[in-house]
Amino acid sequence: MITKNMLKYITACFVCCGLSAALTSCSSDEDPYFTASEDDMPRIINTDMPEGKGGEPATLPGIERTTNFTSEVIVTPAHYTTVTWYIDDELVAEGLKIDVPVLAGDHIVKVVATTTKGLSTFRLFKLSVRPAAGDPELASDGRSRWLTIGTTKTIDCTNASNVTKVFIGKTEASNVSYANGKLTFTIPAMEEGEYPVSIEVDGARYGCGMFTVSKDEYVDPGIKETVIWEGDVDINWGASNVLISPDVMSQVPVGATVRLVYQLVDMPDGYHAMRITTNWWGDNPEDQVIPQFDLTEETPNPFEFVYTEENKAIVDNRDGMLIVGYGYKLTKVVIVEGVAPAETTLWEGDSDINWGASNVLISPETMAEVPVGATVSLYYQIIDMPDGYHAMRITTNWWGDNPEDQVVPQFDLTDETPNPFEFTYTEDNKAIVDTRDGMLIVGYGYKLTKVTYKN
């Protein structure tokens, strides 16, 4: 005979394990629904809510802006625990379920379970929300998404007729204006870091992704800047000049850009001029690196020029580069060089790709090093096949024909396919790879020899 207590226990096991049979898989000693009391630590026991690894938040499936973020949590002790939901540290919902709209962009979701005795636990997740078709968008290149504190920023903005407000995190920017597809605003004094930026258009708010806020100016990736002189000198012909020594100038390569940062000084005669010459300076043309010119409000600041072979020959033979002129203060001389972006090898070997017979898996731990926006390169060799067919697919360790498993959908390899084959590693790519156990390179009729990425 089954007693009421036995029936209660059987029901608890069904709830805990989600099974319709195999009651032996649950026990009263392990069942949180059956044994947990208000004195026990709370637990979040969803199997569909992943736990992060290595201190990093787990990644939730991405959604589109027009779709509410919905989820439901299972906690124990169920009768003594309340649940609160935070998105980017803002309380947005209470209770076991959440159903809220979220702005486009990347967000941190925090689920907190707290008992009546004040004991608590939480889980953190990353949530990517894609813009809907036709949403206002801001330019996504690195320079556009760099905000220097205290400066005025102008950035391309599409799908907007007017922008009235700009928010950097929770801080509102000032001096907002919009015209001809350009959004302009002033970055306020705030802590440096990564912030979501949102804009208000016709009374509606739209997320525009993550931006970097810094005290420093932006430097393009692949660009090396070297300060060769810094100071505070009022340039006034022979009374005060700035000499960059031959030893320093010998390190400046032909083709580099020389950048002079200066400030105009109020002069009684209103005259300002700059000349870049050598330590043998005079009016001879052979002494001139950059012939004398008037400095005006229209002159670029910093003033830049390309260091040519002719410049180098003059400077090397005449004891260094001398910056002279009248009516300005020189504060910095910088050398700007283009450098090749660093390329990091993710995998290297010699694997004949032939569908399931041989694939190349790049582990989740290795792929975690690849930043969003990086260029991933696959080096390969086409193999002669009896049927003449060659194909490549970049997927995940859960691979199949489902679109949600595809990093790069399958395509035919031909003599016209670039080698290496390259693609940009997007936020969507990263979300797929992070949640499906790494990136898998499959296909048919080619030999894979190396996989790299560069920022």
Buried (B, 14 or more C-beta within 10 A) or exposed (E): EEEEEEEEBEEBBBBBBEEEEEEEEBEEEEBBBBBBEEEBEBBBBBEEBBEEEEEEBBBBEBBEBEEEBEBEBBBBBBEBBBBBBBBBEEEBBEEBEBEEEBBBBBBBBBBBBBBEBEBBBBBBBBBBBBBEEEBBBBBEEBEBBBBBBEEEBEBEBEEBEEBEBBBBBEBEBEEBEBEEEEBBBBBBEBEEEEBBBBBBBEEEEBBBBBBBBBEEEBEEEEEEEEEBBEEEBEBBEEEEBBBBEBEBBEEBEEEBBBBBBBEBBEEEEEEBBBBBBBBBBEEEEEBBBBEBBEBEEEBEBBBEEEBEEEBBEBBBEBBBBBBBBBBBBBBBBBBBBEEEEEEBEBBEEEBEBBEEEEBBBBEBEBBBEBEBBBBBBBBBEBBEEEEEEBBBBBBBBBBEEEEBBBBBEBBEBEEEBEBBBEBEBBBBBBBBBBBBBBBBBBBBBBBBBBBBBBB
